[in-house]
Structures are given as C-alpha cells and as structure tokens.
C-alpha cells in the first residue's frame, strides 16, 4: 500500500519512489525540472518527476504498482500517474547525460529525507542539465532554471566552466551566466 497522499509534496513523492526503486535493485536518478524544484524550494514548479534509468518497463511497473502508480494511456510507455497527486513520473532512458557529458550514477547525490533516500543529480549537474536544454533548444526558461539552482545552491564553478568548454560554449557565455547568478544572489 502506498504512503503517498493528496498532501504529499514533490520531495516526499520523489524520495518514496526513489527508495522503492533502490530497494528493488533499480538505479534511477531524479533529474530535470523536479530536481530544479527541489533545489530551489519550489521557486520553479515541475509537473513531473524524471528518473533516468536503464531499467525496463517490466522491471519498473511492479515496483510502482506497490505505490499505486499506473502506466498512463499516453503513447509514452514510460509514464506513470498516481490517483491522489498531480505529478506524474517519467523514466527517460540511461545514460544520464548533460549535453556531451555522461555521468555515472555514483557521481550523483543521495539525500536522506524522512520519507526515504532520494537519488538525485547534484546542484552543479542540475545547472548543466538545464543549460544543456537552453543551448540545444535556445530555451530561455531552461536558462532561468539554471540561474535559480545556482542562486539557491552551492555550485562547483570550476567543474561548470570545464563543462561549458566541453560543450563548445564560449568563456564569454560562461561569464554572462556567472554574472546573472551573482546579480540574482545580490537581489535575494
């Protein structure tokens, strides 16, 4: 029986799902907008939880069924919904990557919450994730999400600078991003 209720928060649902997957031997890492929501204290609100995994639907479905999630009737077979909450879960396929950088799940964070342990990308990886989307799709909303995460969390700026270079982004673009974060922090 699920301990997810109508009052469950996004971090609570993420931790419950993450814990259940880990207990079943499934490695799945929370990424995307839901990581942004968690790292920014909901300054950005996500409507889904993206868990990147190499697990197949046949492995995921019984674990999620124990939490009262059912596969949606949409063409996306990796999407699950719960009758009591508005968020849905999606399972983008592994590998976990941000642009050209592939990341091992061991390099991600494990956050212990009262609801369970949450496997999640780090704040620096979350910035990379959002900036990769911003660069690929010329998406200002994704860039804004990256700024929010960097405003609310400690970021490894040296690693981020190396990542910018690896993505073929200019030193000027990195500096524009860094200054946008500094400006936002000064207003907070």
N, C-alpha and C positions, 0 to 999 in steps of 0.2 A: 504494500500500500504506500502511496506517495505521501510525503510530508510537505508537499507543495500546496499552498492555499491561495485564495484570492488576494491575501495580504502579502504574499511573498514578494521580496524585492529582486531586482535583477541579480545582484551579487549572491543572494541566497539561492536562487534557482541555478545560477552558474556553478556554485560550489556543490550543490546537491547532485547535479548532473555529472560534474567532473569526478566527484567522489565515487559515484556509482560506476562510472566507466573504468576508473582506476581499479576498483575492487574486482571488476570483471576482466582485468588484464588488458584493457584497451587504453592506448595512449592517444589522447585527444587534447589539443591545446586551444584555449579560448583566444580568439583574435578579433580583428575587425572593430566595428562600431561598439560592440558590447565591452571590449577592453577599454575603449575610449570613455564610455560611460562610467566604468568602474574607476578609472584613473583620474577622472575629472569631477567626481562626486556628482554625477548626472548633469553637468553643465551641457553635455551633449546626450541626448536620449536615443538609445538604439531600440529597434523593434524586433531584433533577432539576436540570437547567440550563435556565433560561428565557431565551431570546434573543428580545427583542422586535424584530420586523422587518415591513417592508411586502412582503417577498419572498413569492412564491407557492411552493407545494409543488413545483411543476415546476422551479423555479429551485434550490430547496434540495436536493432529492433527489440529483441527480448529484454535487454537492459533497460531501454527507455519505456517499454511496456510496464515494467515494475514500478515506474514513476508516473504512470498514467498518461504517457505521451503516445500519440498515434501518428502514423505516417499520414501526411496530408494527401489530398486527392489531386494536387497540382502535378504537372509533369515532372517536377523536380523530385526525384525519388529520395533524396537525402534530406527532406524537410519534414519536421515533426511538430505537432502542436499539442497543447495541453488544454483541457476543458475549462480550467479555472484561471488561466493567465492569458495576457495578450501577446506575450513574446512567443516566438517560435524558434526552433533550433534547426540549424543547417550544418551540414558536415562537408565543407569543401575538402577536396582530396589533398593528401600529402603530396609533395613535401611542403613543409612550412617555409615560405619564402617571402622576401620583401624586395621586389624588383629582381635583380640578378643574384641576390644573396640568399642562399639556402641555409636554414637554421636547424640545428639538431634540437629535439625536444628537451634534451638535458641542459641546454643553454637558456631555457625559459624559466619563469618563476613558478614556485609553488607557494601559494598563500594559504595559511591556515586560518579559516574562519570558523565560527561556532557551528556552521551548517556542514562543514566538511573542508577538505583541501581542494583548492582551485588551482589547476594547471593553466597558466596564462602567459602570454608574451610579456616581456619586460616593458617598462615605460619607454626605454630607448627603442626597442623593437616596435612598439606601438606607433611611435613617431615615424619610423621607417615605413611601416605598413601604410599609414595614412599618406605620407609623402609619395610613396610608390604609386598610389592611386591618383594623387594630384598630378604627378608627372605624366602618367600614362594617359589619363583622360582629360588633362587640363581642367581639373576639378577644384575650384576654389574652396568648396565645402570640406573636402578632404584635407586641404592645406590648413584650414581653420581648425579642424580637429587635431592635427599635429601640433599646432600652436597651443591649443588648450592643454594637451597632455604635457607638453614641455613647460607650460606655465605652472601646472599643479604638481609635477613630479620632478625628481632629480633625474637628469639625463646625462649619459656619458657622451659629452660633446666631442671628444677625440674620436670615439667609435663612429659617431654620427657623421663627422667630417670625412672620415675614411669611406663611409658608405656613400656619401654624396659623390666623392671622386670615382668610386667603383661604378656608380650609376651614370657616369659621364656628365654630371651636373657641375656647373662652374663654382669656383670659390666665391664669386660674387653672389650666386644664388644661395649658397650656404650662409654667407654673411647677412643677406636680406632676411633669411629665416631666423637666424640668431637674434638679429635686431628686433624683429617682430615679436619674438618671445620676451626679450628684455623690456620692450615697450609695454607689453601686456602685463608683465610682472610689476612694473612700476605703477600701473593703474590699480592693481589689486590691493 
